[in-house]
Structure formats: structure tokens, C-alpha cells
Amino acid sequence: MALSRTAEYVAMFRAVESSRSPEDRLFDDPYAASFLSGKLAFGARVAGLRGGQKLICHYIDRNWPGSCLAVVIRTRLIDDAVTEAIEGGAEQLAILGAGYDTRAMRLPAARAVPVFELDQPPTQERKKERLLKRDGTLPQNVKYVPFDLLEEGVGAPLKLGGFVSGLKSVYLWEGVLSYLSPEAVDQTLAWVASSGAPGSRIVLTYVDISLFEKNEEGIAEPPWSAQVAKVGEPFRYGLDPLGMNEFLAARGFKLGWDLSTAEALGQNPGISGAEGAPDFYRVAMAEIQDR
Ligand SMILES: C[S@@+](CC[C@H](N)C(=O)[O-])C[C@H]1O[C@@H](n2cnc3c(N)ncnc32)[C@H](O)[C@@H]1O
């Protein structure tokens, strides 16, 4: 089990966005830079210099087109969705594959509820070390739950960590589905649907399954796949946006909304001024139905 490099890239994109001026940026993640090392830490420092943010985004886009913007837009959409769910009565937040997510500290709504952060031990330990180095303490409202989703599933580790089944809850599954198997996705959704009170919400991101279609040469080459594969975390799983209602209904959920990061630009007044967000990267929110 290795340290997640993709989690560090995501933190870098958040650090770069946070270096923009308060009027322009979509969010401020003051913790993101603390999780970076090597060239990613250097890139985030350059982004903080005059003109540096554009330079770094340009460099990232050359290698990994639209990735930074997709992460920035999804972060903002999810910040709003998690806040809305908690303000709507969710009593706990479970973050599956939390990486360097800092919503438990950043979002006023999330600071007021217990937050369960699940991840593989190497990434989780590193996150705790970096936070301790930065602040000398860990957030009181967070319970860190080490787990491997493919080996153990979510239910038992979360229960051990103190998550209370039957409460109205919000579950976040951001940037993780692409690395899982269909069985693991189904098992996780089945557990989520049975563990939260009806009306509980899940917010998830996924890539459009059409990315995995083969080209004329018979090769499936989704954008970014070479990059994520290079850091040892290849894309393995996608979903069909046209089938999301059905897919979720069959698993006990009602789809609330489902937007590509490109569509989010047009539909969310909080997200403006950015161009070139990918169509294939999507964020969806669904509610657990009455059983
Ligand atoms: C791209 S990162 C996203 C992190 C975070 N959700 C975010 O958006 O900032 C993917 C995360 O999924 C976690 N992950 C991937 N496979 C996993 C597995 N089998 N079990 C537990 N966590 C896993 C990684 O450790 C990593 O933190």
C-alpha cells in the first residue's frame, strides 16, 4: 500500500487556486500547501508569486489538460453541496478516500459535526504528520479511520471508528471511484444506502465511461490516464451519465444532480471566469431513498 500521489496533486491544485486573489478564487484552502513536497511544493510556491499562478496552470495544462480546473470546480461544488447537506440536517460527514481533504477544518458547517476521514494508512499518517507540524494539533471533530476499501469495505472500519448508522448523514466520495472495481463501488453504495437515514446524501465524482472506449487503433486512452498511471494509480472505472438515474435508483438512491465540470461553469453563479473545464469529469449528488 503506497502513499497516494494523486491526492498530493489534488492538494497542489487547491494550493494553486488558493494563491489567487480573494475576489477571484473559488475557495481558500490554507492547509493544501502543507501536504506538498518536492516539485509540487516548489510549483505551489511559484504560484504564490506575481504572475506565477498563470504560469503554473499553463504548465499543468500542457501535461494534464483541464485537470487543475476540474479539481478546482469540483472542490467548490462539493464545498457547497456538503454545506447544504449539513445545514439541511446531516449530523455526521464520512469522507471515503479523504486524501488531503480539509473540509472538516475549512467549512464552518463541517466544523460543527463529527467528520470521519477514511483512507489508506500511508496517506492518512502523512496527512496527520503534516497537520501536526503545521498546527501542533489535529482537529477535534475529525476521527481518522485507516482502511483499504478494496480489502475491507467501508462498513466495519467506519463502525469501529464510531460512525452511527441510522442518522441523517452526508457521505463524500471525491476522486476515488475511478481507481476502484465495479464490485467495490456496488458494495460501498449498498453499505451507504443501508447506513444512513432516508434523505442522507452522497456526493461523488466520476469519469464518463465513454473515456474508456477504444480509438480506431483499438487503444483506450482517456485524457490524463497516462499521468495517473505514471504515478501508479491508473483509471479503472467510469459511469454513463445518461444511465445515472437508473444506476443510482437500482442501488437505493435518487439522483439530485449530476454535472460535468464544464456544465458546472455555466450553471453555478459562484463559479465563473474559468474556461476549458473537462466534459468527462463529473460531480453528482444523490439522496438515500425511503426504504
Ligand atoms: C485522487 S485522491 C482524492 C483524495 C480526496 N478525496 C480529494 O479529492 O482531495 C484518491 C484517494 O483515494 C484513496 N484510495 C484509493 N484507493 C483506495 C482504497 N482501495 N482504499 C482506500 N482509499 C483509497 C487514496 O489513498 C487517495 O487519498
Ligand as a Chemical Component Dictionary entry (heavy atoms), coordinates in Angstrom:
data_LIG
# 
_chem_comp.id                   LIG 
_chem_comp.type                 NON-POLYMER 
_chem_comp.pdbx_formal_charge   0 
_chem_comp.three_letter_code    LIG 
# 
loop_
_chem_comp_atom.comp_id 
_chem_comp_atom.atom_id 
_chem_comp_atom.alt_atom_id 
_chem_comp_atom.type_symbol 
_chem_comp_atom.charge 
_chem_comp_atom.model_Cartn_x 
_chem_comp_atom.model_Cartn_y 
_chem_comp_atom.model_Cartn_z 
_chem_comp_atom.pdbx_ordinal 
LIG C1  C1  C 0  -7.254  11.440 -6.094 1  
LIG S1  S1  S 1  -7.129  11.139 -4.397 2  
LIG C2  C2  C 0  -8.529  12.073 -3.826 3  
LIG C3  C3  C 0  -8.395  12.453 -2.386 4  
LIG C4  C4  C 0  -9.528  13.331 -1.845 5  
LIG N1  N1  N 0  -10.811 12.675 -1.876 6  
LIG C5  C5  C 0  -9.591  14.659 -2.564 7  
LIG O1  O1  O 0  -10.381 14.814 -3.506 8  
LIG O2  O2  O -1 -8.818  15.538 -2.175 9  
LIG C6  C6  C 0  -7.658  9.465  -4.225 10 
LIG C7  C7  C 0  -7.705  8.992  -2.783 11 
LIG O3  O3  O 0  -8.326  7.696  -2.744 12 
LIG C8  C8  C 0  -7.620  6.888  -1.850 13 
LIG N2  N2  N 0  -7.816  5.488  -2.250 14 
LIG C9  C9  C 0  -7.604  4.948  -3.475 15 
LIG N3  N3  N 0  -7.839  3.618  -3.438 16 
LIG C10 C10 C 0  -8.226  3.324  -2.164 17 
LIG C11 C11 C 0  -8.571  2.125  -1.494 18 
LIG N4  N4  N 0  -8.567  0.952  -2.109 19 
LIG N5  N5  N 0  -8.900  2.203  -0.186 20 
LIG C12 C12 C 0  -8.877  3.386  0.466  21 
LIG N6  N6  N 0  -8.550  4.571  -0.107 22 
LIG C13 C13 C 0  -8.214  4.529  -1.405 23 
LIG C14 C14 C 0  -6.170  7.340  -1.985 24 
LIG O4  O4  O 0  -5.371  6.964  -0.874 25 
LIG C15 C15 C 0  -6.327  8.844  -2.146 26 
LIG O5  O5  O 0  -6.307  9.525  -0.918 27 
# 
loop_
_chem_comp_bond.comp_id 
_chem_comp_bond.atom_id_1 
_chem_comp_bond.atom_id_2 
_chem_comp_bond.value_order 
_chem_comp_bond.pdbx_ordinal 
LIG C1  S1  SING 1  
LIG S1  C2  SING 2  
LIG S1  C6  SING 3  
LIG C2  C3  SING 4  
LIG C3  C4  SING 5  
LIG C4  N1  SING 6  
LIG C4  C5  SING 7  
LIG C5  O1  DOUB 8  
LIG C5  O2  SING 9  
LIG C6  C7  SING 10 
LIG C7  O3  SING 11 
LIG C7  C15 SING 12 
LIG O3  C8  SING 13 
LIG C8  N2  SING 14 
LIG C8  C14 SING 15 
LIG N2  C9  SING 16 
LIG N2  C13 SING 17 
LIG C9  N3  DOUB 18 
LIG N3  C10 SING 19 
LIG C10 C11 SING 20 
LIG C10 C13 DOUB 21 
LIG C11 N4  SING 22 
LIG C11 N5  DOUB 23 
LIG N5  C12 SING 24 
LIG C12 N6  DOUB 25 
LIG N6  C13 SING 26 
LIG C14 O4  SING 27 
LIG C14 C15 SING 28 
LIG C15 O5  SING 29 
# 
